């Protein structure tokens, strides 16, 4: 249920011009393209976000993280968050 809420929150807060629903399959590819070179193990990134996940604030945590860390853009960030939320 928490994962569904995260994806829904991302969709509802999407900037204009962004697709309505984040796509985890696209997020997997976006992670490989934008993140995997340095963050080979997504499980490690997921573990780092444990506090944010416990507070059901993963989408906000990831958005803030990506805004200052090689920002792939809002759609890619939403897709990556959707994919990571499944981990």
N, C-alpha and C positions, 0 to 999 in steps of 0.2 A: 504494500500500500504506500509506503514511504517513497518508493521509487516512482510510482505513478504520480504522486504529489509533486515530486521534483520535476518530472518531465512536464506536468501541467503548469507548474510555476514558471518554467522556462518559456513555455509557449505563450502564456498570458502576459509575460513581461518583455516579449520580443520587440525589438525596435521595428519601425516601419520598414518595409522592404525585405524583412526576414521571413522565411517560411514559417507557417503557423505551428508546425509540430517538429521538434527535434527528432532526428533519425539516428538511432544507435548504430545502424549498419554504416551509414555515412560517417558517423563519429569514429568508428573503428579505423576507417581509411584515413580520416583527418588526423587521428592520433598518430598513426604510422608516419604520415607526411610531416606533421608539425611538431611532434613531441618525442617520438620513439628514438630518435638519434641520441638524445641525452637521457631520456627516461625510458630505458628499454623494458623495465618491468612495471607495468601499470599497477600491479598489486602494491608496490611500494608507495606509489602516489596515492592510492586508495587508503593505505594504512596511515599516511600522513594526514589524511582528512578525517580520521576517526572522530575527532571532537566535533567537527562540523556535521558529520553524518548523525552523530548522537543527538545533536540539537535540531535535526531535520533542516539544516541550512546549507546543504551541500552545494546547491546551485549558486547561492550567494557567495560561498567560500570560493568556488571555482571561478566564478566571474571576476571576483576581486584578484584572485591569483593570476588569471590570464591577462587581466588588464595591465599588469606590471611585469609580466613574464612572457615575452614573445607572443603577444596577442595575435591569434590567428583570425580574428574577426568575430562578430557576434554570432553568426550562424554556425561557424565551425566550433566555437566555444560551446554553444548549446548542444550541438551534435556530439561533441566529445563528452560533455557532462552526461548526456543521456546514455552513452556507451559505458562510461565509468560507473554510472549508477547501477548498472547491471552486474558489476563485478562484486 
